Amino acid sequence: MQLGALRPSPLVEQAAQRLREQIAAGHWPVGGKLPGETTLARELGVGRSTVREALRALAGAGLVRPRHGAGVFVIATEPAEDWPARLRRATVTDVYEVRVGVEVQAARLAAHRRTPDDVEALRTALEGRRTAAAGDDPGFVDADIALHAAVVAAAHNPVLADLFTEFVPVLREGLVALLDLTRLREENPGTGDDSHAALVRAITDGDAEKAATTLLTELESTLALLRETH
């Protein structure tokens, strides 16, 4: 099989793209071994260093894997999708279902681990949410997310915090759309204030189970609305 010589432009990118196309077309099946660097370089009309960099790019995309002393083997026909890209493609209900598990555990941990600074941050965020109730939907959603972020921060678990941060863009978009669609705030601009106040109080009091059940009830009620509208 002749791959065809490349035009003189970004050669590594071209080489990686040409090899990716051949893998996607099944010329080298999953589990199969790619030709050696010398052969690929000759067929592509480039140097071995260019081929080597192109193969590194394919390995980074999850398409091939080098085996020491054996060569480079195909492990997938499509690039691996990173976590942020997967989240951007996910539905808000899918993300929200995972959010429930993350935040309920965070609330439970926060009740055990909160510091005086955490308590102050929670109270400030609750007041910020109340103030935002007089504004528009996007501002209210931002204030609501800020309060939930304060809960997660009080858990002092960096993995939970990172997960929540990744969820925020999808959650924000979905919640703004939900408020616009359902008009929830027309009769009650600060919707959910009682439950959020109870959550802050439970964490402040160190009542882990109360914090968890309060947040679970709040999140599941919103999730039910999301399922109805999606």
C-alpha positions as CSV (number, residue, x, y, z in Angstrom):
1,M,0.0,0.0,0.0
2,Q,1.4,3.4,-1.1
3,L,0.5,6.3,1.2
4,G,1.6,9.1,-1.2
5,A,4.2,11.8,-0.6
6,L,3.2,14.9,1.4
7,R,3.2,18.5,0.5
8,P,5.8,20.7,2.3
9,S,3.8,22.3,5.1
10,P,3.3,21.2,8.8
11,L,4.6,17.7,8.0
12,V,4.0,16.1,11.4
13,E,0.3,17.1,11.4
14,Q,0.0,15.9,7.8
15,A,1.7,12.6,8.6
16,A,-0.5,12.0,11.7
17,Q,-3.6,12.8,9.7
18,R,-2.6,10.5,6.8
19,L,-1.9,7.7,9.3
20,R,-5.1,8.4,11.2
21,E,-7.1,8.1,7.9
22,Q,-5.5,4.7,7.1
23,I,-6.3,3.4,10.6
24,A,-9.9,4.6,10.4
25,A,-10.2,2.9,7.0
26,G,-9.1,-0.4,8.4
27,H,-5.8,-0.7,6.5
28,W,-4.2,-1.5,9.8
29,P,-6.8,-3.2,12.0
30,V,-7.1,-3.0,15.8
31,G,-4.4,-5.3,17.2
32,G,-2.4,-5.0,14.0
33,K,1.2,-3.7,13.8
34,L,2.1,-0.6,11.8
35,P,5.0,-0.7,9.4
36,G,8.4,0.4,10.8
37,E,9.5,4.0,10.9
38,T,11.7,3.6,7.9
39,T,8.9,2.2,5.7
40,L,6.4,4.8,6.8
41,A,9.0,7.6,6.2
42,R,9.7,6.4,2.7
43,E,6.0,6.1,1.8
44,L,5.1,9.5,3.2
45,G,8.2,11.2,1.8
46,V,9.4,12.5,5.1
47,G,12.1,11.9,7.6
48,R,12.0,9.3,10.4
49,S,11.8,12.0,13.0
50,T,8.6,13.3,11.5
51,V,7.1,9.8,11.5
52,R,8.2,9.4,15.1
53,E,6.4,12.6,16.2
54,A,3.3,11.7,14.2
55,L,3.2,8.3,16.0
56,R,3.5,10.1,19.3
57,A,0.5,12.2,18.4
58,L,-1.5,9.1,17.5
59,A,-0.5,7.5,20.8
60,G,-1.6,10.6,22.6
61,A,-5.0,10.4,20.8
62,G,-5.4,6.8,22.0
63,L,-5.1,5.2,18.5
64,V,-1.8,3.4,18.8
65,R,0.5,2.1,21.5
66,P,4.2,1.3,21.2
67,R,5.5,-2.0,22.6
68,H,9.1,-2.0,23.5
69,G,11.1,-4.1,21.1
70,A,8.0,-5.1,19.2
71,G,6.8,-2.1,17.3
72,V,3.7,0.2,17.3
73,F,0.2,-1.4,17.4
74,V,-3.2,-0.1,16.6
75,I,-5.5,-0.1,19.7
76,A,-8.5,2.0,18.4
77,T,-9.9,3.3,15.1
78,E,-11.2,6.6,16.6
79,P,-9.4,9.1,18.9
80,A,-10.2,8.8,22.6
81,E,-12.6,11.6,23.7
82,D,-11.4,13.6,26.7
83,W,-13.6,14.2,29.7
84,P,-14.4,17.9,29.0
85,A,-15.5,17.0,25.5
86,R,-17.6,14.1,26.7
87,L,-19.3,16.4,29.2
88,R,-20.0,19.0,26.5
89,R,-21.7,16.3,24.5
90,A,-23.7,14.9,27.4
91,T,-27.3,15.8,28.2
92,V,-27.9,18.0,31.2
93,T,-30.0,15.2,32.9
94,D,-27.1,12.8,32.5
95,V,-24.7,15.3,34.1
96,Y,-27.3,16.1,36.8
97,E,-27.6,12.4,37.8
98,V,-23.9,12.3,38.5
99,R,-24.0,15.7,40.2
100,V,-26.4,14.3,42.7
101,G,-23.9,11.6,43.8
102,V,-21.0,14.0,43.9
103,E,-22.7,16.8,45.9
104,V,-24.6,14.6,48.4
105,Q,-21.3,13.0,49.4
106,A,-19.7,16.5,49.4
107,A,-22.4,17.8,51.8
108,R,-21.9,14.8,54.1
109,L,-18.1,15.4,54.2
110,A,-18.6,19.2,54.6
111,A,-20.6,18.6,57.8
112,H,-17.6,16.7,59.2
113,R,-14.8,18.9,57.9
114,R,-16.1,22.5,57.7
115,T,-13.9,25.2,59.2
116,P,-15.0,28.6,60.5
117,D,-14.0,30.0,57.1
118,D,-16.1,27.5,55.3
119,V,-19.1,28.4,57.4
120,E,-18.6,32.0,56.7
121,A,-18.3,31.3,53.0
122,L,-21.5,29.2,53.0
123,R,-23.4,32.0,54.8
124,T,-22.1,34.6,52.4
125,A,-23.1,32.5,49.4
126,L,-26.6,31.9,50.8
127,E,-27.0,35.7,51.2
128,G,-25.6,36.1,47.6
129,R,-28.3,33.7,46.4
130,R,-31.0,35.7,48.2
131,T,-29.8,39.0,46.7
132,A,-29.6,37.5,43.2
133,A,-33.3,36.5,43.5
134,A,-34.2,40.0,42.6
135,G,-32.2,39.8,39.3
136,D,-32.4,37.8,36.1
137,D,-32.3,34.0,35.7
138,P,-28.6,33.8,34.6
139,G,-27.5,35.8,37.7
140,F,-29.6,33.7,40.0
141,V,-28.2,30.5,38.6
142,D,-24.7,31.8,39.0
143,A,-25.4,32.6,42.7
144,D,-27.0,29.2,43.2
145,I,-24.0,27.4,41.7
146,A,-21.7,29.6,43.9
147,L,-23.5,28.3,47.0
148,H,-23.2,24.7,45.8
149,A,-19.5,25.3,45.1
150,A,-19.1,26.5,48.6
151,V,-20.6,23.2,49.9
152,V,-18.2,21.2,47.7
153,A,-15.2,23.3,48.8
154,A,-16.1,22.7,52.5
155,A,-15.7,18.9,51.9
156,H,-12.0,19.5,51.4
157,N,-11.7,16.8,48.7
158,P,-9.9,18.0,45.6
159,V,-11.3,15.2,43.4
160,L,-14.9,16.2,44.3
161,A,-14.1,19.8,43.7
162,D,-12.6,19.1,40.3
163,L,-15.6,17.0,39.2
164,F,-18.0,19.8,40.3
165,T,-15.9,22.4,38.4
166,E,-16.1,20.3,35.2
167,F,-19.9,20.0,35.6
168,V,-20.6,23.7,36.0
169,P,-20.8,24.8,32.3
170,V,-23.3,22.1,31.4
171,L,-25.3,22.7,34.6
172,R,-25.4,26.4,34.2
173,E,-26.7,26.2,30.6
174,G,-29.3,23.6,31.6
175,L,-30.6,25.4,34.7
176,V,-30.9,28.7,32.9
177,A,-32.9,27.0,30.2
178,L,-35.0,25.2,32.8
179,L,-35.9,28.5,34.6
180,D,-36.8,30.1,31.3
181,L,-39.0,27.2,30.2
182,T,-40.8,26.6,33.5
183,R,-41.1,30.1,34.8
184,L,-40.4,28.8,38.3
185,R,-39.3,32.1,39.6
186,E,-42.3,34.1,38.6
187,E,-44.2,33.3,41.8
188,N,-41.1,32.6,43.9
189,P,-38.0,34.5,42.8
190,G,-35.8,32.8,45.4
191,T,-37.1,29.3,44.7
192,G,-35.5,26.7,47.0
193,D,-34.4,29.3,49.6
194,D,-35.7,27.2,52.5
195,S,-33.9,24.0,51.5
196,H,-30.7,25.9,50.8
197,A,-30.9,27.6,54.2
198,A,-31.5,24.2,55.8
199,L,-28.5,22.8,54.0
200,V,-26.2,25.5,55.3
201,R,-27.6,25.1,58.8
202,A,-27.0,21.3,58.7
203,I,-23.4,21.7,57.6
204,T,-22.8,24.4,60.1
205,D,-24.3,22.2,62.9
206,G,-22.2,19.2,61.8
207,D,-25.2,17.1,61.0
208,A,-23.9,15.0,58.1
209,E,-27.0,13.0,57.5
210,K,-29.3,16.0,57.6
211,A,-27.1,17.8,55.2
212,A,-27.0,14.9,52.8
213,T,-30.8,14.2,52.9
214,T,-31.6,17.9,52.5
215,L,-29.4,18.3,49.5
216,L,-30.6,15.0,48.0
217,T,-34.2,16.1,48.2
218,E,-33.4,19.5,46.6
219,L,-31.4,18.0,43.8
220,E,-33.8,15.2,43.0
221,S,-36.7,17.7,42.7
222,T,-34.8,19.7,40.1
223,L,-33.7,16.5,38.3
224,A,-37.4,15.5,38.1
225,L,-38.2,18.8,36.4
226,L,-35.2,18.4,34.0
227,R,-36.5,14.9,33.0
228,E,-40.0,16.4,32.3
229,T,-38.6,19.1,30.0
230,H,-35.9,17.0,28.1
